[in-house]
Amino acid sequence: MAKPRTETLAPPQVAPRARVQAMKEYHPPLGSRDSLRLDFNENTLACSPKVREVLASISSGDLTRYPEREPVEAIVAAHLGPDAAEQVVLTNGVDEAIHVLFETFLEEGDELLLPVPTYTMYEVYASATDARVVAVQADDDLEFPFERLLAAITPRTKIIAVANPNSPSGTVATRAQLVELAAKATHAVLLVDEAYFHFHGETMIDLIGIVPNLIVARTFSKAYGLAGLRLGLLVGSVDLMRWVRRVLSPYSVNSLALACLPPALDDKAYIDWYVGEVLAARADFEAALDAACVRRWPSRANFVLVDIGPQHAEFVRLMRAVGVLVRDRSTDPGCDGRVRITIGTREQMTQAIVALNQTVAALGLGKAKGEAR
């Protein structure tokens, strides 16, 4: 048996392109699945029972064939309501949707207009292109910086990316504001990322084809509970989607995901139940935060952003110690000391409220904030 090589090998001489070397890195936090995961904004319970039935029926032979995305895109189009299936593109999670969209439209000299704080991956994927990110900072209330964003539009603006509701704040842009942005920047794509649509209840999809430069993104990782299958989509005019399809791999969405999406869409009763649970639990949790004198921002999503202050890292650590994972967002622009907490079912958030009160008491946060008031 040959002995393993032990000498030190020289580093490779092939370097990536400069843009890759300069890219912003993203490292998702890791945590025990035995804990209550309130750190990723996932569905915290399960997918539809109808999805589990389909998964159980998939045979080994089904996995030998390449996936066919177009038939499922037609089903999604019928569910969402755009005029044609060609207006819908399924992707490997909404992350791929953003990545492909940026690769399709951003080139040297272009600008991505980005209200911040917002979803980290916009900046990550934009940094892989030769475009420039123009960040428009929200005020301390984290409301959508509409007037500032409108004033930042230039002839070089190529994409305006708006998460609506936004993460990590949970705040929203109005329909009128988004339409006005699209009208002022007719030379640019307006991307409205509706990842948290079900908890907000308002959409721009009905304006596809009416607002020609509008593209809407959706994910099936939140309300639908399919984060592990990686499913997202873009909805836009046929002309815009034609270019996106040219960049997108024809097989990036796997067969399991495609098989599970129709029953997930079909089970409206389950989605309505889960969303109802989250909205009720969010109200209960916000009330608990107020009672504990912890500052929060009003949220239209399945999470709440709270202001912990200098003890934010210790807050996250102590919550983890009692089995609840939450997300420190202190490195986001304008979010120093702030922590994002996903909202699950009412039963789960009862556990989270107990952990919150224990942690607030241990750190003296409630007392300190109460005295400050």
C-alpha positions in Angstrom: 0.0 0.0 0.0 1.4 3.4 -1.0 2.3 5.8 1.8 0.3 9.1 1.8 2.2 12.1 0.6 3.3 14.3 3.5 5.3 17.1 1.8 3.8 20.6 1.7 2.4 21.4 -1.7 2.9 24.8 -3.3 -0.3 26.9 -3.6 -1.9 26.9 -7.0 -0.7 29.4 -9.5 -4.1 30.1 -11.1 -5.8 33.1 -9.6 -9.5 33.9 -9.9 -10.5 37.1 -11.7 -10.1 40.3 -9.7 -13.8 40.7 -9.0 -14.0 37.3 -7.3 -11.0 38.1 -5.1 -12.8 41.3 -4.1 -16.2 39.7 -3.5 -17.9 40.1 -0.2 -18.0 36.7 1.6 -21.1 35.3 3.2 -20.9 32.7 6.0 -24.3 31.6 7.3 -24.4 30.8 11.0 -24.5 27.1 12.0 -26.6 25.8 14.9 -28.0 22.7 16.4 -31.2 21.5 14.7 -32.3 20.4 18.2 -32.7 24.1 19.0 -35.7 26.3 18.1 -34.4 27.9 14.9 -35.5 31.5 14.9 -32.5 32.7 13.0 -33.2 32.0 9.3 -36.8 33.0 8.8 -37.6 29.6 7.5 -41.0 27.8 8.0 -40.3 26.7 11.6 -42.6 23.6 11.5 -43.1 21.6 8.3 -44.1 21.6 4.7 -47.6 20.7 3.5 -48.6 17.0 4.2 -49.4 16.8 0.4 -45.7 17.5 -0.3 -44.6 14.7 2.0 -47.0 12.3 0.2 -45.4 13.2 -3.2 -41.9 12.7 -1.7 -42.8 9.3 -0.5 -44.1 8.3 -3.9 -40.9 9.2 -5.9 -39.1 6.2 -7.2 -35.4 5.6 -7.9 -36.3 5.6 -11.6 -37.7 9.1 -11.3 -34.2 10.3 -10.4 -32.5 9.0 -13.5 -34.1 11.7 -15.8 -33.1 15.3 -16.2 -35.7 17.7 -14.7 -38.2 19.5 -16.9 -38.9 23.0 -15.6 -41.3 24.4 -18.2 -44.4 22.3 -17.3 -44.2 23.3 -13.7 -43.6 27.0 -14.7 -47.0 26.8 -16.5 -48.6 25.5 -13.3 -47.0 28.3 -11.3 -48.1 30.9 -13.8 -51.7 29.7 -13.6 -51.5 29.9 -9.8 -49.9 33.4 -9.7 -51.9 34.9 -12.5 -49.5 36.4 -15.1 -50.7 36.2 -18.7 -48.2 33.6 -20.0 -46.0 30.8 -18.6 -43.1 32.5 -20.4 -43.3 35.3 -17.8 -42.3 32.8 -15.0 -38.8 31.4 -14.5 -38.2 28.9 -11.7 -34.8 29.0 -10.1 -32.6 27.1 -7.5 -33.8 29.3 -4.7 -34.3 33.0 -4.8 -30.5 33.4 -4.4 -30.0 31.9 -7.9 -32.8 34.2 -9.2 -30.9 37.3 -7.9 -27.5 36.0 -9.1 -28.8 35.2 -12.6 -30.6 38.5 -12.8 -27.5 40.5 -11.9 -25.4 38.5 -14.4 -27.9 39.1 -17.1 -28.2 42.9 -16.7 -25.3 44.4 -14.8 -22.1 45.3 -16.6 -19.2 47.7 -16.2 -20.3 51.3 -15.6 -23.8 50.2 -14.4 -25.2 50.9 -10.9 -27.2 48.7 -8.6 -29.4 51.0 -6.4 -29.8 49.4 -3.0 -31.7 50.7 0.0 -29.9 49.5 3.1 -30.0 47.6 5.4 -31.4 44.8 3.3 -30.8 41.2 2.2 -27.0 40.6 2.2 -26.9 38.6 -1.0 -27.8 41.5 -3.2 -24.4 43.1 -2.5 -22.6 39.7 -2.6 -23.8 38.9 -6.1 -23.4 42.4 -7.4 -19.8 42.4 -6.3 -19.2 39.5 -8.7 -20.1 41.8 -11.6 -18.4 45.0 -12.8 -21.2 47.2 -11.7 -21.1 49.6 -8.7 -23.4 49.2 -5.7 -25.0 52.5 -4.7 -26.3 52.1 -1.1 -29.1 54.4 0.1 -29.2 54.3 3.9 -32.5 54.3 5.8 -33.0 56.4 8.9 -33.0 55.0 12.4 -36.7 54.1 12.0 -35.6 51.9 9.1 -38.6 53.1 7.0 -38.2 52.7 3.2 -36.0 55.6 2.1 -38.2 56.5 -0.9 -37.3 60.1 -1.5 -33.6 59.4 -1.0 -33.8 56.4 -3.4 -35.7 58.4 -6.0 -33.0 61.2 -5.9 -30.2 58.6 -6.3 -31.5 57.4 -9.7 -29.0 58.3 -12.5 -28.6 57.3 -16.2 -26.2 54.6 -14.9 -28.8 53.0 -12.7 -29.5 49.5 -14.2 -31.2 47.6 -11.4 -33.1 48.8 -8.3 -33.5 46.0 -5.8 -36.2 46.3 -3.1 -37.0 43.6 -0.6 -40.7 44.1 0.3 -41.1 43.4 3.1 -37.5 44.2 3.9 -35.1 42.1 5.9 -33.9 42.6 8.6 -36.3 45.4 9.4 -39.7 44.0 8.4 -40.7 47.4 6.9 -42.4 47.9 3.6 -42.5 50.1 0.5 -45.9 51.1 -0.7 -47.2 50.1 -4.1 -47.4 53.8 -5.2 -43.7 54.3 -4.2 -42.6 51.2 -6.2 -44.6 52.3 -9.3 -43.0 55.8 -9.1 -39.5 54.3 -8.9 -40.2 52.2 -12.0 -41.6 55.2 -13.9 -38.6 57.4 -13.1 -36.1 54.6 -14.0 -37.5 53.2 -17.2 -34.0 52.4 -18.3 -33.5 50.1 -15.3 -35.0 46.9 -13.9 -37.0 47.3 -10.7 -36.6 44.1 -8.8 -39.2 43.7 -6.0 -38.3 40.7 -3.9 -41.5 39.4 -2.3 -39.9 36.6 -0.2 -42.2 37.4 2.7 -45.3 38.1 0.6 -47.6 35.7 2.5 -47.1 37.6 5.8 -47.6 41.0 4.2 -50.4 40.1 1.8 -49.6 42.7 -0.9 -48.0 42.0 -4.3 -46.8 43.7 -7.5 -47.3 40.6 -9.7 -50.6 41.9 -11.1 -48.5 44.8 -12.6 -46.3 42.5 -14.7 -46.7 43.5 -18.3 -48.3 46.8 -17.2 -45.0 48.1 -15.6 -42.6 46.9 -18.3 -39.4 47.1 -16.3 -40.8 45.3 -13.2 -39.5 41.9 -12.1 -40.9 40.2 -9.0 -39.0 37.5 -7.1 -40.6 34.9 -4.8 -39.3 32.1 -2.7 -40.8 28.8 -1.5 -38.4 28.7 1.6 -40.6 30.7 3.9 -44.3 30.0 4.2 -44.2 26.9 2.1 -41.4 25.2 4.1 -39.3 24.0 1.1 -36.0 25.7 2.0 -34.2 22.4 1.7 -35.4 21.8 -1.9 -34.2 25.3 -3.1 -37.0 26.8 -5.1 -37.4 30.4 -6.1 -38.8 32.3 -9.1 -38.8 35.4 -11.1 -41.8 36.9 -12.8 -41.4 39.5 -15.5 -42.3 40.5 -19.0 -41.6 37.9 -21.7 -38.9 40.1 -23.2 -37.0 40.4 -19.9 -37.4 36.7 -19.0 -36.1 35.7 -22.4 -32.7 37.1 -21.5 -32.7 35.6 -18.0 -33.4 32.2 -19.5 -30.4 32.6 -21.7 -28.1 32.9 -18.6 -29.9 30.4 -16.4 -28.9 26.7 -16.5 -31.8 24.6 -17.9 -31.3 22.0 -15.2 -30.7 24.1 -12.1 -34.0 23.2 -10.4 -34.0 19.5 -9.4 -36.7 16.9 -10.1 -37.7 16.6 -6.4 -38.3 20.3 -6.1 -40.3 20.3 -9.3 -42.4 17.3 -8.2 -43.2 18.9 -4.8 -44.1 22.4 -6.0 -47.6 21.7 -7.5 -48.9 20.0 -4.3 -47.4 22.8 -2.2 -49.3 25.4 -4.3 -52.4 23.3 -4.2 -52.6 23.1 -0.4 -54.0 26.5 0.3 -55.5 25.4 3.5 -52.1 24.5 5.0 -50.5 27.8 3.9 -53.5 29.8 5.3 -53.2 27.9 8.6 -49.4 28.4 8.9 -49.5 32.1 8.0 -52.4 32.6 10.5 -50.3 30.9 13.2 -47.3 33.2 12.4 -49.4 36.4 12.4 -51.0 35.5 15.7 -47.7 34.5 17.2 -46.1 37.7 16.0 -48.7 39.8 17.8 -48.1 37.8 21.0 -44.3 38.1 20.7 -44.5 41.8 20.0 -46.6 42.3 23.1 -44.0 40.3 25.1 -41.2 42.6 23.8 -43.2 45.6 24.8 -43.8 44.3 28.2 -40.1 43.6 28.6 -39.3 47.1 27.5 -37.3 45.9 24.5 -37.4 48.3 21.6 -38.7 46.7 18.3 -39.6 47.7 14.8 -43.1 47.1 13.4 -42.9 44.1 11.1 -44.9 42.9 8.1 -42.9 39.7 7.8 -42.3 36.5 9.8 -39.7 38.1 12.0 -39.1 41.0 14.4 -36.0 43.2 14.7 -35.2 44.2 18.2 -32.7 46.7 19.7 -30.5 44.9 22.3 -27.6 47.4 22.3 -24.0 46.7 23.4 -25.0 43.3 24.9 -26.3 41.9 21.5 -23.7 39.1 21.3 -24.3 38.0 24.8 -28.1 38.1 24.2 -27.7 35.8 21.2 -25.4 33.5 23.3 -27.8 33.2 26.2 -30.8 32.6 24.0 -28.8 29.8 22.3 -28.0 28.4 25.8 -31.7 27.9 26.5 -32.4 26.4 23.1 -33.5 29.3 21.0 -31.4 30.5 18.0 -31.7 34.1 17.0 -29.7 36.2 14.4 -27.3 39.0 15.3 -27.7 41.7 12.6 -25.3 44.2 14.2 -23.0 44.2 11.1 -25.8 45.4 8.8 -25.7 49.1 7.9 -27.4 51.1 10.6 -28.2 48.0 12.7 -25.6 48.1 15.5 -26.8 46.3 18.5 -29.9 44.8 16.7 -31.0 41.2 16.6 -33.6 39.6 14.3 -35.9 36.9 15.7 -38.0 34.7 13.4 -41.6 34.1 14.3 -42.9 30.5 14.4 -46.1 29.0 15.6 -47.9 30.2 18.7 -46.6 27.1 20.6 -43.0 27.7 19.5 -43.2 31.4 20.4 -44.5 30.6 23.9 -41.2 28.8 24.4 -39.4 31.8 22.8 -41.1 34.3 25.2 -39.9 32.3 28.2 -36.4 32.3 26.8 -36.7 36.1 26.0 -37.8 37.0 29.5 -35.0 34.9 31.1 -32.4 36.4 28.9 -33.6 40.0 29.4 -33.6 39.5 33.2 -30.2 38.0 33.2 -28.7 40.9 31.2 -30.8 43.5 33.1 -32.1 44.8 29.8 -35.7 45.3 30.7 -34.9 47.2 33.9 -32.4 49.4 32.2 -34.7 50.2 29.3 -37.7 50.7 31.6 -35.7 53.2 33.7 -34.6 55.0 30.5 -38.2 55.5 29.5 
